[in-house]
């Protein structure tokens, strides 16, 4: 059994990445479960997914006991909390959220075995663990500084039992590195990644270094995963596309990208955008009206009075038309079908309107979204 | 890591059919380790002796998930049919070191089963080995353990009371405090501001024990909220016994005493056992044939103390953690899933 896991916050900027990853997970027919850990307070609604199981964990940024805002705490914190609460006994495929699947990963590992993507920029030097001198202060907090950690980073494969053993130390070391390591430009930005390598070596979990993911600058796709943290460049080295500036779900221009993985990634992204425009993902959800919601019709708008809500929710005419079609039977895709026949509006616009309206109604507590299918 | 099977007090759900005198039958469902089922077996095993307490003579059992209750006298109980089968191991009379079973409590007695948590492989390989080396190298600093308020021998083992000042204690407490929010959640306690983390290193050798006690109640100990015992010793294990018994407690008004029912937790090297400091527990007698100090069962007991008021300026562990205040993100319990 392989569980594919990734950690995010509930921010909107994480949602498109998560949906893209989910789609690639489905397309590759990756066996096992897909789990999205969302580090957020319970006041924030959990994001919706058609196939991924969404699990809330507490936010670990800022660190609960150190005044330090650093999203990197969320990875060890959320994984520790998840493994603590659930009885997981499986191989875990740990991904960053800006990663997608190109082929299924089927290699199951026994406890004591692990595989990590090579990390060429691992900060090596003459300090403890073979790290740079910046890490000298870590000596005081580590018993054996002569260990040689595997120079690896996400994505990686590890057995859940091994991750359970080392996760608390991983979180602890991330905080120690942030507090203690002299870094020229503030605090170490890759603290959680360095901490992982140290914790794994301290808990005697050797990682085989094996390339699992290609990046946009690679020439060909010969690995099961693609990490798009790096920007896609043109043949002249200009940035054609970057995840930091991407507006979901806008179309990209693959033809401007240098031939290779970057261009192929943009072509895949465009294909998914077309599916989004066609309302493909809407067929996975069926909206159910929440009990006790009362409606009042006014000229050109509708008011929804939701139990426990401070004030009524106002729906414009198109949102009201969507709400009217929520009969606890239709999927979102079927609602789009009805509205497409009724109004002269492009399906892509209609689908985005439905998606946006549903997210608001879900957040406001007017509907819950039931999975319409869990077929892989 | 946490053994969830261990943390659930009831274990499997058992379908129980009680046969009473005059041919009456009673069907109900109970947890395998629930105090009610333990009591029923105990009564059945004790029908011809005087060990059934007054509390156990009058039985009240929940029916229909607590929507109804059935009351009867213990002498009416004829037999117990369980599905699946429950095998009961009857015990010998308890040794003088073990807990006196509660006596003469009124029928309104409440039995509480303490929650607890086991985390195996708590420290890294070298940290664990280094902890053992520290204990071995400080044999001369161990002294006989004492118990406040007990004049008769209640405890026999050796301790280093000043262990909290050492780097080894800080290593352990820093790791514990990283776990703290999850420990409190598992023990169903509110997360609290920390006052202090006490730490004591214990060596237990042949014939050593620590009779039933709880860790709260005496001055400084009043602040203790969570007890965390970290076990470490040579392997293969050079001793027998030395299990930790964690007793159910009987609440009777303001008084709280150890019940006769308990769970036993084996001492496993590099294992952390966590339970509320208010829980009654006992270290069972250790048999260590060699008697050598190095063959002792070592344990570091940490008591995480609760602070009555926030301590924003205090730092803990290695000195980075500000656990004297409640972090904002722990104001609500998480754990929901889609």
Interface residues (C-beta under 8 A of the other chain):
Chain A: X41 X42 X43 X46 X48 X49 X53 X54 X55 X56 X57 X58 X59 X60 X62 X64 X65 X66 X67 X80 X81 X83 X84 X85 X87 X140 X141 X143 X144 X147 X161 X164 X165 X166 X168 X169 X171 X172 X175 X176 X179 X199 X202 X203 X204
Chain B: X1 X2 X4 X121 X124 X125 X126 X127 X130 X171 X174 X175 X177 X178 X179 X181 X182 X186 X318 X320 X321 X322 X323 X327 X329 X330 X332 X333 X334 X335 X336 X337 X338
